[in-house]
Amino acid sequence: MKKIELGQTISVLVALVLGDTGIVHGHHSPSIFDTQRYVTIEGRITRFDYTNPHGYLTVEAQDENGETVVWELETVAALAMRRRGIAQDDLVVGDWISVESYPPRNSARRLASAEIITKLDDTQLVVGYQSGRADLEAPVRSIAAVASDLSGVWLAESGLRQLSSGDLNSLVTEKGRVALELYDESQNPWASCVPYSAPAIMFLAETKLVENDETTIVVRSQREDAVRVIYIDGREHPEDAESSTQGHSIGHWDDGALVVDTVHFSEHAIGVSLTGVPGSLSKHLVERFELSEDGTEINYSFTMEDPEYLTGPVTGESRWSYRPDLDFETATCDLEIARRFLDAL
């Protein structure tokens, strides 16, 4: 297997804050790790959790004094590893491995972000979020596929191509500013296996399954329970609808594009993708899904308002690629695994 160098060419994926075009690739921010340097951890595997929303390797190693220490090494989710061609039996208890990792900021905690694993036979496995390039997440399209409508399997690109520009203080209310200052990763919904709401769930780098009939369009994301039902039968929003993570959506066609209006969101710690700026019951989202002329992409854009936390509308746009050659698979979240990183805070 070709060796991969870990260095400055690896992009740092961070929580999207205003003009930054990255987004948290895992289920929490990489801020608990020092992504400006890396360490090599060598030892034997004593446990391998091939799980979602993260995988974990437990490795017995030696410290600088020759004492035996135990490291927990966080990896991408099992779903992402399978997409990269990494099976559960590729790493087994007793294997000796060398792992290039980002160390914890909390020096008292031996939890690192594993990036590249090298086995004794020189096989290398890319298991990290920072190394999560699109070519690792999904193979190159093997067929020349063209969609005739929005239905099918799509691969969303990571983050946004464009987001409303402006100073942070000009886009959040005083309540939003306080929430931003008080936010820490213990509030991240994925620590409780709660998926992001729209629009953030729409531009995570993962496959989406769109199902279409005469009355509804259903958009399924890989995160468990992240299912959106869009009613296209002409109904209005019910005044007494129960609030939910994905809200209540109605859609109509505008010159071939699907325009979706969503209200009745429940309160959520992630409003759009501004980490720490929540979404309220007043959140209102309008989205546009437009099939490209050649049928290979969906151009996705949104406008979101939330007067409780934002001083004005936030807009953004992204893109999905048509990928019928990829299998759509949902990831069941393991609550114990989802909360394990909290010990490092």
Secondary structure, DSSP 8 states (H G I E B T S, - for coil): ------STTS-------TT-----SSSS-GGGB-TT--EEEEEEEEEEE--SS-EEEEEEEE-TTS-EEEEEEEE--HHHHHHTT--GGGS-TT-EEEEEEE-BSSTT--EEEEEEEEETT--EEE--STT--HHHHS----S----SSS-EEEEE-SS-SEE--S-HHHHB-HHHHHHHHH--GGG-GGGGT----TTGGGGSSSEEEEEE-SSEEEEEESBTT-EEEEE-SS----TT---BSS-EEEEEEETTEEEEEEE-B--BS-SSS-TT--B-TT-EEEEEEEE-TTSSEEEEEEEEE-TTTBSS-EEEEEEEEE-TTS----B---HHHHHHGGGG-
